[in-house]
């Protein structure tokens, strides 16, 4: 079994976090807010330190799982990217799709959130590949 590199795990999680900040800020912030049915007051009322902290913690967990997968398999850079993108596209995206069907969420919201997961996982894979 290969070694887990804590720095790579943290950098991969930060890459996902930055993608999210740009995705839900500059690129799709207002459309996402409308489709999620959130008012400006609701967004301001949240505990942002807790929300951002838990987001980063979840992204660290995802990065740790990926790092373990890569260490166990000795994945090549190509395999790292395929696994990362595949996980975003074919595990995370269907999972949120199932939830959104029952929650009666819009296709637009699904596309925004699915795109975030796929791009975020791609960025995460890119960090792992660069540090491999």
C-alpha positions in Angstrom: 0.0 0.0 0.0 1.3 3.5 -0.9 1.6 6.3 1.5 -1.1 9.0 2.0 0.3 12.5 1.5 -1.6 14.9 3.9 -0.4 18.0 1.9 -1.9 16.6 -1.3 -5.1 15.7 0.5 -5.5 19.3 1.8 -4.6 20.9 -1.5 -7.1 18.6 -3.4 -9.8 19.6 -0.9 -8.9 23.3 -1.3 -9.1 23.0 -5.1 -12.6 21.6 -4.8 -13.5 24.4 -2.3 -12.2 27.1 -4.7 -14.1 25.6 -7.6 -17.2 25.9 -5.4 -16.6 29.5 -4.5 -16.3 30.5 -8.2 -19.1 28.2 -9.3 -21.7 29.4 -6.8 -20.3 32.9 -6.6 -19.3 34.4 -9.9 -20.6 31.9 -12.4 -24.0 30.6 -11.2 -24.7 32.3 -7.9 -27.9 34.1 -8.7 -29.3 31.3 -10.9 -28.5 28.8 -8.2 -30.1 31.0 -5.5 -33.3 31.4 -7.5 -33.5 27.7 -8.4 -32.8 26.7 -4.8 -35.5 29.0 -3.6 -33.3 31.0 -1.3 -33.8 34.7 -0.6 -31.0 37.1 0.2 -32.2 37.2 3.8 -32.0 33.4 4.1 -28.5 33.4 2.7 -27.4 36.1 5.1 -29.0 34.3 8.0 -26.9 31.2 7.8 -23.8 30.6 9.9 -21.3 30.9 7.1 -18.3 29.9 9.2 -20.0 26.6 10.1 -21.3 26.1 6.5 -17.8 26.8 5.0 -16.1 24.8 7.7 -18.3 21.7 7.2 -18.0 22.1 3.4 -14.2 21.9 3.7 -14.4 19.0 6.1 -16.6 17.0 3.7 -14.2 17.9 0.8 -11.3 16.7 3.0 -13.1 13.4 3.6 -13.7 13.0 -0.2 -10.0 13.8 -0.8 -9.0 11.2 1.9 -11.1 8.5 0.2 -9.6 9.3 -3.2 -6.0 9.3 -1.7 -6.7 6.0 -0.2 -8.0 4.6 -3.5 -4.9 5.9 -5.3 -2.5 4.6 -2.7 -4.1 1.1 -2.7 -4.1 0.8 -6.5 -0.9 2.7 -7.4 -3.0 4.6 -10.0 -1.3 6.3 -12.9 -2.0 10.0 -13.6 -4.5 8.9 -16.3 -6.3 6.5 -13.9 -6.3 9.2 -11.2 -8.2 11.6 -13.5 -10.5 8.8 -14.8 -11.4 7.8 -11.2 -11.9 11.4 -10.0 -14.1 12.5 -12.9 -15.9 9.2 -12.9 -16.7 9.5 -9.3 -18.1 13.0 -9.8 -20.1 12.0 -12.9 -21.2 8.5 -12.1 -21.5 8.4 -8.3 -22.1 11.9 -7.0 -24.2 13.1 -9.8 -26.7 10.2 -9.8 -26.9 10.4 -6.0 -28.0 14.1 -6.0 -30.2 13.3 -9.0 -32.1 10.7 -7.0 -32.6 13.2 -4.1 -33.7 16.0 -6.5 -36.3 13.8 -8.1 -38.0 13.3 -4.7 -37.5 16.8 -3.6 -39.0 18.1 -6.9 -35.9 20.2 -7.6 -35.5 21.7 -11.0 -33.3 20.4 -13.8 -31.5 23.7 -13.8 -30.5 23.3 -10.2 -29.5 19.7 -10.9 -27.3 20.8 -13.8 -25.6 23.5 -11.7 -24.9 21.2 -8.7 -23.9 18.2 -10.9 -21.5 20.5 -12.9 -20.0 21.6 -9.6 -19.3 18.0 -8.5 -17.9 17.0 -11.8 -15.6 20.0 -12.1 -14.7 19.9 -8.4 -13.7 16.2 -8.7 -11.7 17.0 -11.8 -9.8 19.7 -10.0 -9.2 17.3 -7.1 -7.9 14.7 -9.5 -5.7 17.2 -11.1 -4.0 18.0 -7.8 -3.5 14.3 -7.1 -2.1 13.8 -10.6 0.3 16.8 -10.3 1.5 15.6 -6.9 1.8 12.0 -8.0 
